Amino acid sequence: MSLLKAIDTNPSFAPRESGPLPERLISGNPAFKTWVQDVARRETIHTGVWEATPGEIWKTIETVRKIYVTVM
């Protein structure tokens, strides 16, 4: 069994739409769309496609783990 999962870069299902918390917004009006395609480790890791419109937010990242993103 392979641990590698194929990710559809053009998913046909509706995304989850969201935006930043008001207290984290610095400028603009960013909007996010997320197409989750795989969940692992008791739902602590989500893999899929993420899209964002221009804007600036502030976020504290409390992790040491690396995240690899490929933009096509």
Beta strands, then each sheet from edge to edge (+ up, - down):
strand 1: 16-18
strand 2: 25-28
strand 3: 32-40
strand 4: 45-52
strand 5: 55-57
sheet 1: 1+ 3- 4+
sheet 2: 2+ 5-
end
